[in-house]
């Protein structure tokens, strides 16, 4: 699969707009669209790195050498990336919330 098709698929699975992806990786919306449509077929390595980091996938997934994750895996990766920006105390709160949700799920099953 081409980088454009993979990029489109990842964007759709993650429910993001062209603008959201563009803002996240520091390029124009038009550039993301051109990549998706195959009109810009040679993105810089730095851009490919930023896109992979943004979607939480390995670079080889973007360039067609790896397995593309499903929507759930993308969501988990996105949540994980967001944790890196939090303080240690805030991450502890999130961890406690996750444990409480897991306990609740076990009780209802």
Secondary structure, 3 states (H helix, E strand, C coil): CCHHHHHHHHHHHHCCCHHHHHHHHCCCHHHHHHHHHCCCCCCCHHHHHHHHHHHCCCHHHHCCCCCCCCHHHHHHHHHHHHHCCCCHHHHHHHHHHHHHHHHHHHHHC
